Amino acid sequence: MARDPGQRSQRLLVLGAGPAQLGLLEAARKAGVWTAVADRDPGAPGFAYADRRCIVSTEDEPAIERLAAAFDLDGIIAPGTDWPVAVAARVAAKLSLPHPIDPATGILATNKLRQRETLAAAGVPQPRWETVTDGEVSLGVPCVVKAPDRQGQKGLSLVREHRELAPAIEKARAESRNGIALVEELIDGPEVTVIGFSHAGTYTALAVTDRIVAEPPAFGVALAHVWPSLHARDAAAVAHAGVEALGIMNGPTYTQLRIGADGPKVIEIAARLGGGHDGELVLAATGVDLNRLALAAAFGEIVEPAVTAEGAGGAVTRFLVPPEGTLASVEVPDDLVGVEAVRLYRSPGHVFGPFRYGSDRAGAVLTVGGSRDEALERAEHAAVRIRFVTADAGALV
């Protein structure tokens, strides 16, 4: 992305200014990229890196299109969150901007039902599933019920007993944009994430991590990503097949899988950077600057990822969960061992409610070690010693 001194900076519209976008925004600032950043939250932490702050929802496609048309842009990107990926692809196509995926692929990457249908047609391993509008469900419990066109944990329920099924379907349909609930077989096995990158149709699995997830009421929310995974080879192969089936030719991908008795099965594929500081973890683990690769893809540059380091032996992103209450201060010791970065998402005065969604996390710590166990031990040690003091709930020690 180097330019002659006399040329203007590249200009990028970034959809999202939350924790999931921080790594990309930092990379853009370091690369000298001018950024307009859109988010509906005026207090979003990513605005600290924006050249132009745009207080608008990233799901408001007409508003995003007007913004993009108003700036002399070289690209548009939606890292870290799902639905804006399709918005970015469509807006880029309308304005003749470069983009790593086309609008049709954007739909497959953001609509869980369309994705399930496409993966099934390609024979990619995935859980058994069905759609429900009303009536009986043929899949038994335990199962997972979700809204097919929502991201994160919106409308998501883990159903272990039959009496929980009807309320879960009602919840998913209420959150869904089309009134449909997606019911999926619960694969009994560990969760894995494959962080990949494609260039001109060539896929590279950069890092495979084991996901440590929370139980209900925060079901599905990652508490940590641990590299390297114990299931790396098989998971990477299935992720590769899934990415190819969706027609993702360029840019970063984030594939979630569960490891069942008969092997890995795809839970979801996203055509974007993951929301768990994937770029930083990949850089620490492999030497590949994934955030810079994502920037290049947003500008239409075809860049092949090259591993520049042997790897750190082990690397962990550990999310930080605060106590409920109004944040008064955060205490971060200066003698933490093996810590590459500490990210804090909220300023004093922010009110933390009960932990239910990924957005309820207070920060994250990235650690490295000579092995995955050492990196994980260092991450847990750091999480214990970083204290979130709330005015009305004391401190989390």
Sequence and secondary structure as in RCSB ss.txt:
>XXXX:A:sequence
MARDPGQRSQRLLVLGAGPAQLGLLEAARKAGVWTAVADRDPGAPGFAYADRRCIVSTEDEPAIERLAAAFDLDG
IIAPGTDWPVAVAARVAAKLSLPHPIDPATGILATNKLRQRETLAAAGVPQPRWETVTDGEVSLGVPCVVKAPDR
QGQKGLSLVREHRELAPAIEKARAESRNGIALVEELIDGPEVTVIGFSHAGTYTALAVTDRIVAEPPAFGVALAH
VWPSLHARDAAAVAHAGVEALGIMNGPTYTQLRIGADGPKVIEIAARLGGGHDGELVLAATGVDLNRLALAAAFG
EIVEPAVTAEGAGGAVTRFLVPPEGTLASVEVPDDLVGVEAVRLYRSPGHVFGPFRYGSDRAGAVLTVGGSRDEA
LERAEHAAVRIRFVTADAGALV
>XXXX:A:secstr
    TTS   EEEEE  SGGGHHHHHHHHHTT EEEEEES TT GGGGG SEEEES TT HHHHHHHHHHS  SE
EE  S SHHHHHHHHHHHHTT   SS HHHHHHHH HHHHHHHHHHHT     EEEESSS   S SSEEEE TT 
 TTTT EEE SGGGHHHHHHHHHHH SSS EEEEE   S EEEEEEEEETTEEEEEEEEEEEE  TTSTT EEEE
EES TTHHHHHHHHHHHHHHTT  SEEEEEEEEEETTEEEEEEEESS  TTTHHHHHHHHHS  HHHHHHHHHTT
        S   SEEEEEEE   SEEEEEEE  S  TTEEEEEE   TT EE  S SGGG  EEEEEEESSHHHH
HHHHHHHHHHSEEEETTTEEE 
